[in-house]
């Protein structure tokens, strides 16, 4: 942080946001922020881990069809929780790593906001190390705002983040048999 000379502290680097917790709304909040940023003319890189390119989702459709300021990258492998143990974990790990590296390689294209959707799940699954994410945050381009989403944010990341929001599940329709609904959960 640096002073702007008028008593205000201005961020030299963009800030770090974490949306975590067991409740619904982590991806939804990051989509909302991405749309807000794009609406102000900011270029956004939105990276989704554990989301298949072929799978339909409201954010994929709107980003690709109507919001050219948002670039979407998907890792193209589902989380093991959704494949009922039929996940090729070697391929999944390679996909996560490739997606992370691809995102980093695009950062010289002038993005102001980077969303790593479900990167905390990738960390918790052992597909990427907390230290790698911390190193990335330390060396990211000046001014780049970064959002990290997923359950169980590691303490080290919580400690360095500027915003931390926990989505607390009180009740969820899935608990009583209602499956994910188009336009609401995806």
ABEGO torsion letter per residue (X at the ends): XBBAGAGBBBBABBBBBBBBEABBGAAAAAAAAAAAAAAAGBBBBBBBBGBBAABBBAAAAAAAAABAABBBBBAGBBBAAAAGGABBAAAAAAAAAAAAAAAAAAAAAGBABBBBBGAAAAAAAGABBAAAAAAAAAABBBGBBBBBBEBGBBAAAAAABABBBBBBBABBAAAAGBBBBBGAAX
